[in-house]
Amino acid sequence: MTKQIGILGCGWLGLPLAEKLHREGYKVSGTTTSEEKLSLLKEKGINSFKISISEDVIYGPISEFLDSISVLIINIPPGLRGKGLKESYIDKIKLLYTAIKKSNVSLVIFVSSTAVYGAAEGTVTEQTAPLPTSESGMQLVECENLFRNDQHLKTTIIRFGGLIGPNRHPITMLSKRENLVGGNAPVNLIHLDDCIGIIKKILEEDHWNELLNAVYPEHPTKKKYYTNEALKRGLTPPIYLSEANQSYKLISSCSPFLINEYSFLTALY
């Protein structure tokens, strides 16, 4: 039986994911907060719903959306840093969680971030305890635990590294900057193609109740990588300070799924 997939949040990752799954023969439902995107989803053959979540209420046909699917992909990030962010995001997810529990959805993919590792140093795997230092990282850990502690839901959590792909690359912000630290630290990035590829593989092979660090398995230094990426684009490379005894964080995976079963599609260079 073909899985009926729901993608909550059809933005930079969610929209191309919906398109890919639709082309692969899945029945796909997707949500957006805008009328413009609603029309776009419909044009692409996606069963579309206009839904937005606040701290107190879910606006739109959330029950109808959840009733149309068997697998839910939660792809709504904490958002920008700011006052009241923690209350807003966690309360939104708790409200969504309550709606899920009233539905027949039993399979969940929660899109998280390696930001949960925060102050951790050295080689970091899924067995490393989160040490979030940012507001968004702390929120994500709490939301991850909400789903991981539910024995009646089969939830796979994907902690994506820094996202790169169409119209999205750190070098656009780093170009021309000077006196940057951490030049000898490794990058921990992943391309949009592999974000989609990993999710697709999870759906195809039923990898549930997993925790995955989804990061491309090569880690050039920031100085080397961003210098190269700037020159490729005709931009001014960032300038890093020379540092001795520099701490670093290399995010890796000890998941047999990512090590043995998934083949990465798009290299960083």
N, C-alpha and C positions, 0 to 999 in steps of 0.2 A: 504494500500500500504506500502510495506516495505521501511523504510528509507534507503537511500544510504548515508553511512557515510564516511567522509574523515578525516583522522588523519594526521595533519601536524606535523611531528616529532615523529618517532617511536623508541623512546629510552626506558629508564627504565620503564616509565609508558605507553608510546604509543604502544609499541610492544605487551605486554600482554593484553592491552585493545583491540587492533585490533584482537588478537586471540580470546578473549572472545566474542566479538561482532560477529565475523565470525561464531563461534560455535553456537551462538544464532540465526543465520539465517539472519543477516544483510549482505547486500552487502557492503564490506569495501574496501576503497582505502587508501593507506598509502604512506607517503613520507619518504625518507632518503637521506642523502648526500653521501653515500658510495655504491660502486658496490657490496661489500660483503653483506651488509644488504639488498640490492635490491634483490639478489638471495634468501636470507632467507625469505623475505616477500612473494615472489612468491611461495616458497616451502610450505608456510603455508596457501596458498589460498587467499592471500591479493593482490588486484590489485595495483601494486607497481609503484611508480614514483620516479625518481632521481631528486630532486629539492633542490637547495640551494638559500638562499636569502642574498644578500649583501646590503649595504646602497643605492646602485645606481641601481641595476638590479637583477632580479630574473632569475637564471639559471635553465633551464629545462622547461618541458611542463606544466607550471602552469595553462594555460587555459584549457588544456585537463583534468588535474586533477580536477579542479573546475567544469568542465562540467559533470564530472562523478558522482557528489554527490549532495545531497540536504541539508546535515548538515555538517558543518565544525567544527572540534575540533582543536583549536590552542594550541599546546603543545610545544612551543619553548621558553624556559626560557631566561632571559637576559644574562645568562652566568656568567663567573668569573669577579670579579672586575678588572678594569684596565683602562688605558688611552683610551679615546675615546669611552668608553662603551656606554654612554648615547646616543651619536649621532648614533652609530651603531645600537643599538636595536630599538630605537624609529623609526629611518628611515626605518629599515627593516619592522616593523609592518605597518607603513604608506604605504609602497610599496605594501605589501600584501593586505592591506585594499583597495587600489585602484583596485587591481586585482579582489578582491571579488565583488566590486561594478559593475564591468563589467560582472559578471557572474550571474547565476540564484540562487546562494546560498542566502537563506534568514534566515537560522537558524545557530547560532554560539554558541559554548561553548568556552570560553576563560579561559585557565588554568592560574590562578594567584597565589598569595602567601599571607599569613598573614604578610609577611614582610612589607606590605603597612602600617601597624599600627605603626611601628617604635617606637616612644617615648610614645605612649599611655600607660596609667597605669590603674590598676584595672581590672574589668570585661569588656571585649571588645566584642561588638556584631556588626552585620552588620550596625547598626545605628550609630556606633562610626565613627567619621570622621578620615580618614587616616592621620597619622603624620609620613610619611616616613623619616628616617634618613640616610638610605643607598642609594647608587646610584641605585641599582636594584629596591628598593622599590619605588623610585621616578619615575623611568621609567615605572614600572608596573601601577602606578596610572594614568599616562598620557595615556598609551595604553588602560587601562580599559575605561577611559572617551571617548576615540575615538569611541569605540563601543557602550557604554551606551548612548551617545548623538545622535546616528543614529536611527531615528524613523522608518526607513525602514528595519532595521535588528532586529530580535528577538535574543538578546544575553543574555545568562546566564553566569555569571562570578563566578568561583569557586576559592575561596582563600583557598588553602590547607595549613594546618599547616606543621610542620616538617615531612618529609617523612621517613617512615621506611618500611622494607620489605627485600626481598632476596638481600643479599650482600650490604645492606644499613642500617646503624644504627649509631647514634651519638656516642655510647659508644666506637666504634673502634678508634675514635679520642680523646675521653676524658680519656680513660684508662691511668693510671699512672700520670695524670696531678695533680698538687698540687696548693693550694692557690686559688682555684676557688671561685668566688662570685656567689650569687644567688641560693645557695643550697636550700633555703626554698621557692623559686619561683616554680610555677607549670609548668609542661611540657605541651606543646601544640603540640601533635603529631597525625599522622594518618597513618594507614597501607595501603600498596598498594592495598590490597583486597578491602578496603573501597573506595579508590580513584576510582577504576574501578566500584564498586557497585553503587556509587553515580552518576557517569556519565551514567551508564546503566539505572538507575531509571529515570533520567532526560529524556532520549530518549524514554523510555517506556511510560511515563506519560505526556510528553510534558510540562515540567516545564521551560517555557521560560520567558525571561525578569526578571530573579531572580539574586540576589546577595547572595552568600552562603559562610559562614565560615565553611569549612569542616575540623573539628578537632574532634578526639575521645572525647566523653563527660565525661571522667574521667581524673583527673589531679593530679596525685601524685606529690610530690615535686621532684625536680631534684635530690637532694641528695638521697632520698629513691629509686627513680626509677633507676638511673644510677648505684648505688651501687648494687642493685638487678640484673640488667642486666649484670654487669661486672662479678659478682660471678657465674651467670648462664653459662657464656661463659669461665670461668676459667681465667678471666682477673683481673688485679689489679684495684680496684675501684678508681675513682677520689677522691681527698680530697678537701672539701669545707671549706672555712673560716666560723667561727661563726660570724653572723651579727645580729644586732638589728635594728628594724624599717626598715625592708627590703622592697623596692618597688617590685611590681610584676605585671605581665600581664597574665590574664586568658582569653583565647580566647574561646568564646562561640557562640552559634547561637540562634537567635530569629526567625529563619525561620520555619514556620509551616511544610514545607516539611521535614526538617531535624529532627524536634522535634516529629512530629506525623506520618510521612509516611515512613521514612527510618529507617530500623533497622541495626545498625552497626554489621559487620560480625566478625571482628578480634580485640580482646582486646589487650592492650599494653603489658600485661605480658604474 
